[in-house]
Amino acid sequence: MKTILKTFILFSFLYISNIASAQVSKKDFVGIWEFVQFGADPNNLGPSARGVLTIRTDTSFTIVRQSGQGAVITQSGTYKVADDKFFVQKKTYQMPALGNEGVGQEDKLTYWFSEDKKALRYSYALASGEVYYEVWRRL
């Protein structure tokens, strides 16, 4: 009986710790971010197209980019923080010119924050297997 109780207490502690960690991580995502770097080589990222990512507390996100017609919404959807390494993004809209790859499905992205939480870097894989990296700076 003592062993069962100890096991229950241990799993309860780990579960609560995991929830607390995810909540802190979710809070770190919320805000307005500027797209600053992009590329396939994580050690040699280049400048990105102009864009702004808004991540809200209601778990929604929107990416707005500059185009010849002005600012356009290129992607929107929802997110959830899975743990301290991954978040899951579900695109509910993607600008038609970008195609519809990934719309409606959940994509697992690996993320890293700078120490001061003012930069967010994440990576994702396309259906082709190509991996890309993006860096966003908090505004």
Secondary structure, DSSP 4 states (H G I P E B T S, - for coil): -HHHHHHHHHHHHHHHHHHHHHHHHHHHH-EEEEEEEEES-TTS-EE---EEEEE-TTSEEEEEEEETTEEEEEEEEEEEE-SSSEEEEEEEEE-GGG--TTBTSEEEEEEEE-TTS-EEEEEEE-TTS-EEEEEEEE-
